[in-house]
Amino acid sequence: MIDALRGVIDWLPLGLPAWLFVITVVVFFHELGHFSVARYFGVKVETFSIGFGPEIFGWTDKKGTRWKISWLPLGGYVKFFGDADAASRPDREGEKAMTAKERSESLLGKPVFQRMAVSAAGPFANFILAIVIFTAVFMLFGRLAQPAVIGSVQPGSAAQDAGIKPGDLVKDINGTAITDYDQMLPIIATSPGEDLAITLSRAGQLLTVHATPRLVMRKDQLGYVENIPTLGVTNSLKVAPTIVRYGPIGAVGAAVNQTWEVAAGTLKGLKQMILGQADPRQLRGPVGTAGLAKRFAEFGFLALVQLAALISVSIGLINLFPIPVLDGGHLLYYGCEAVLGRPLGEKAQDVGFRFGLALVLCLFLFVTWNDLVR
């Protein structure tokens, strides 16, 4: 544990500000999504906070919203008029004392589809942020594409057993066309124990082999030692990479595809962890994310911005999970209300919120432990 704490201290000079930048950008746009849609529907917003706990500084705008930065930078929240707390639990006692005008300005006084739109706006703002960042990067700098030519095959690896040889050009994996070596990595990383049908071009001839990624302890591209699914191949350095250039429309299309691939890969990875097919120790919490931010910051500001896009997709996705206290939990409650024609009972909602809070806290402790162990 002492070594783990020393490791945390080592990255603090660069890791902490890099992490604060990433988490502030991601949280701000998430909460801005909630805020903007709520304001559009005429909901009074009492607080817009980046972070939790006591306020460091802030200001109040003309409509009475308190914008503030708080001491605990582990997220943020928007508190609407009629909410009991930062988790947007409805204030049932306060609701009884509201006038008709006050109720019309509260979130709980709005039609259920409007409340659903407010809840969904935060995660979708995260997806939009990622698309905007990826679009800007593709337009301004293009995308570095390394042909998927195999440079070496590790002895005794899954690739060798499958008959893959140096010089082979990977054309397709399980029906997904491969035009860039980096496209292979997330497919392999999320397919431990799965049979992959790999189409190769060898000496002008196409052939298909089958390989199953194996979990191997090794360093990833950022230097972390992980139990990673691998085929046991490297890319060829003899083939020079190319820069793919995009116009505005092409950049948007590529950005949407990139965002979709990140989301799909995240979901697949979580599914495999639940089924015991992947190592849950790969999950990162605040400490691990800060270490990751430090690594990306060492590559430059552009890399750090792209990390913000990746984390934004993950934050948006996780918040859509149907867990009370998360946006997806609110959507679950509103969906039940739309079907039943009335809100769920107060007791059922309270039990759900307590369960959701306990689940989130347990997950937080688990990923923090992972970070310290890593």
N, C-alpha and C positions, 0 to 999 in steps of 0.2 A: 504493500500500500504506500510506503514511503517513496519507493521508486516511482509509483504512479503519480503521486503529488509533485515530485520533482519534475516529472515530465510535463505536468500542467504548467508549472512555474516557468519552465523553459520557453514555452510558446506565448506566454502572456504579453511580452513587449509588442509583438506583431499580431498574434492571434486574437487578442481581445478586441482591439479596434477594428480588425478585419471582420470579425464575427458580429460586432455591434453594427457595422455598416450593412452587412448582408441581412441580418435579422430585422433591422429598422426599415429597410426598403421593402422587404417582403411583408412584414406586419402592417406597415403603413398602407400599402396598396390593398391588402386584404380588408382592413377596416374601412378604407375609403370606399370600397365596393358596398359594404353594408350602409355606410353613411349616405352615399350618393342616392341609392335607391330609396332609402327611408325618407330623405328630404324630398325626393321626387313625389312620393306618395303623401307628403304633408305630415310626416311623423316628427315630433319634436325630439331633438337629440340633446341630451343633457351633457354627455361627456364623450370625448374622443381621446383615448389614452394609448400611448406607446409605452408598454411596460405596465407592471402592477405595483401596488403598494403606494407609499407616500409620494407626493408630487415633488419633482426637482424644480421644474418651472413650467409655466403655462400662461395662457391668455384666454379671455372670453370673447367670442365674436358677437356681432350685432343681434344674432338670433338666440343668444343665450347658451350656446354650446361652449363648454370648457375644453379647450385643446391643451393637452399636457404631456410631458415626459415624466415617467415615474421611475423609481429606483430599481425595480426588479425587471431586467430586460428579457423576460421569457415569453413574450407575446404582447398582446394588447387587447383592447376591447372598445366597443361603442355601447354606451348605456342610453337607452331610449326612455322617454317619459312613460312611466307605468311599469318599468322594470324594477324588480326587487333588488337586483345586484348586477355585477358585471357579467354574469353568465346568462343574462336576459331571462331569468325566471320571472314570470308575471307576479306583480304585487297584488294579490287578490284582495287584501284588506284595503289597500289604497284605491283599488278599482271601485269599491262600493261607495267611496266618498267623492268620486269624481263627478263634476258637472258634465253636461252633454258636450260642451265645448272642449273640456279637458279630455274627455274620452275620445273625441274625434282627432285629437293631436297625439294620442298614445298609440303604441304599436298594437296592443291587444284590442284596440277599438277598430282596427282595420280589417277588411275582408281577408279571409284565410289565404287567398291566392296572392295578395299583396304581402302578407307576412312571409309566405314561402319565397317570394321574390327577394325580399330583404335578406333572408337567411342564405339563400343560394348565391347572392351577389358577391359575398366575400370570397368563397372559393373560385368563382368564375373570374373575379378580378385577378386572382393569382395566375390563372391560366392565361389571361390576356397579357399580364405583365411579362410572362415567359415568352409568349409569341412576339411581343414588341421587342424584347431584348434580342431574341434569336434573329428576328427580321433585320434589326439594325446591324448586327454582327455580320450576317450573310451579305447584306448590301454593301457595307463599308469594307469588309475584309475578305469576303468570299469564304469558302470552306476548303481546308486542306484535305485532299483525298489521296490516300496511300493504296495503290492497287493491292488486292487481296492475294498476293503471291506468297506462298509458304517459303520461309527462309531456312528454317531448321525444324527438325522433329526430334523430340526428346525420346531417348531409348526407353522402352517399356511403357510408354504413354498410351493413352486412348487413341491418339492419332496414328501412332506406329502400328498398333494392333488393327486399326481400320485400313491400313495400307496407304495412308497419306504420305507423300514424298516431297522433299524440297523441290521447289520449282513449280509445283502444282498451283494453278490459279483457281481459287474458290469462286464459283459462279452463283451458287444457290444453296441455302440451308433451309430445309423443311418448307420449301415453297417460297421463301423470301429471297428475292434477287440481291446479290451481294456485289456492290460496285466499289466498296471501300473496305479496307481491312478493319477499321474501327467499327464497322457495322456488325462484324462477327462477335465482338467482345460482349455486348449486352445479351446477345442470344445465348452464347456459351455460359455466361455468368448466371443466367436464370434457368438453366436446363440441367442441373445436376441429376444424374441417374436417368436422363431421358435419351431415347434413341434419336439421334439426329441424322437425317438423310442429307448428305453433302454432295452436291454436284461439283465435279472438278473438271478443269480443262488441262489435259496432259498431252504434250506433243501434238496439239491440234485436235485431239480426240476428247469427247465428253464421256465421263464415267461417273457413277454414283456409288459412294461408299457410305457405310453406317458407322457412327462413332458415338460413344456415350461419355459425356464429360464426367470427370472424377474430381472429388473434393481433395485438394492438395493445399497444405500450408505453405504459403509463399508470400512475397511482398507484392502488393498491387502497384499501380502506376504512381501512386503518391507515397510509396514507401511504407505503408502499413502492412503488418503481417496478418494475413487473414486466411481462413479456411475457404479457399476459392475454387469453384468448379473450373476445370481447365481441360483442354485437349492435349496440351503439351506441344504447342507449335509457337513459332515466332514469325513475324513478317520479314520479308526479304528487304534488306537495305540496298540491294543492287538495283532495284527499280525506283526511280525518282518519283516523289509525290507530285501531284499537280494541284493547282488552285482552281476550284470551280467558282466561277463568277455568276452572280444572280442579278437580274433586274428586280424592280419593286414587286411585281406579281410573283415571280419565281421565288423571291426571298420569303414572301409571306407564306407561300405554299410549303417551302422547305421548313419554315419555322413551325407551322402547324403540324407538319409530319414529325418534326423533332419533339415537339411537346407531347404529341400522342405516343410516341415511342417511349419517352421517359415515363409517362403515366402508366402505360401498359406494362413496362418492365417492372415498375414499382409494385403494381398489383400482383403480377406473377410471382415476384420475389416474396411478398407477404404471404401469398397463398402457400408457397412451398415451405415457408417457415412454420405456418400453422399445421401443415401436414407432416412436418418433421423431415422434409426433403432438403432443407437448407439450414445453415447454422444461424440461429437467432442472434448470436453474438455480433453479427454484422450490423445490427441496428445501432445507430448513433444518437446520442442525446446532445444537450447543449455543449458539454465539454468536448465531445468528439467532433461536433460541428465546428467548434471554434478552432480545433486543431486542423480540420479540413480547410477552414477559411485561411489559416496561416499558410498552408501549403499552396493554395491557389494564389494568395497574395504575393508569394515569392515569385510566381510566374508573371505578375503584373496586374494592373487594374482591370484590364479586359478579361482576364481569367476569373477575377473575383466577381465581376458583373455576371459572367456566364454561370458561376456557382449560384448566384442569387436567383437566376432563372431556373436552375435545376431544383433548388430548395423551394422556390415558389410553387412549382408543379407538385412537389410532394406535400407541401402544406395545404394546398388547395384540395388535393385528393384525400388526405387524411381527414380534413374537416368535413368531408361529405359522408364519412362513415356514420351509420345510424346509431351513434352513441350519445345519449343525453349529456348536455353541457357543450357538445360540439354542434356545429351548424347542421350536420346530418341528423342529429338527435332532434333538433327543432323541426326539421323537415319531416321527420317521422311522426312527431306529435301533430303537426299541421295536417299531414296526410290522413292520419286517423280521424282528425276532426272533420276533414272534408268528406270522408266516407260515412262517418257516424252522424254527421249533421250537428255535432256538439263537441266541445273540447273534452279531452280525457279528464277523469276525475282528479281533483287536487292531490289526493293520496297517491294515485298511480303515477302522476307526474313527479311528485316529490321523491318517491321511491326510485324512479328512473334517474332523476338528477343525482341522487346519492350514489346509486350504482355506477353511473357514468363518471362521477368525480373520483370514486374509489378506483375505478379501472384506469383512468388517466393518471392518477397519482402512482399506482403500481407500475404502470408502463414507464413513467418518468424515472422512478427509482431503478427499474431494471436497466434502462438504457444508460443511465448515469453510472451504474455499476459496470456495465460493458465498457464505457469510456475509460474508467479508471483502470480496469483490467488490461484493456488494450494499450 
